Amino acid sequence: MSIKIRGSNAYGHSGWFTVYCRICNRKLKIGTDLVYKCPKCEKKYNAYFCEADARGLKWKCPYCNTELVPVI
């Protein structure tokens, strides 16, 4: 008898791949949307940015002024 996992632990649940833009609080899905992050501030500030805000920031982190990189 196999047990089917349900809820947030289920395979394919988008909660594991969802982040929020640090500036506009837009919900971003990693793999579907174009998401940028700061490699230095990712863990400290949860620094993820949407494409529009990354362009407005000229692809520089507002906290440490390093180059933003796309999330793969």
Stockholm file with secondary structure:
# STOCKHOLM 1.0

chainA/1-72         MSIKIRGSNAYGHSGWFTVYCRICNRKLKIGTDLVYKCPKCEKKYNAYFCEADARGLKWKCPYCNTELVPVI
#=GR chainA/1-72 SS CCCCCCGGGSTTCGGGGEEECTTTCCEEEBTTBCEEECTTTHHHHCCEEEHHHHHHTTTBCTTTCCBCEECC
#=GC SS_cons        CCCCCCGGGSTTCGGGGEEECTTTCCEEEBTTBCEEECTTTHHHHCCEEEHHHHHHTTTBCTTTCCBCEECC
//
